[in-house]
């Protein structure tokens, strides 16, 4: 029988990595903005990092929901 945790692990791992990437991008952009660097790319990076985090949080949420559904079916 396939473990329910092994089914959701790849999606959750990818989502966690994406969240970390988005957070790093937001932190870099925020640091540049705080230093007073007036580059439009900083604002773009800030928004892009935010969207990356939002999308990956949604993937993590869906993987968690699927795992819950699989556990309910397995019991």
Secondary structure, 3 states (H helix, E strand, C coil): CCCHHHHHHHHHHHHHHHHHHHHHHHHHHHHHHHCCCCCHHHHHHHHHHHHHHHHHHHHHHHHHHHHHHHHHHHC
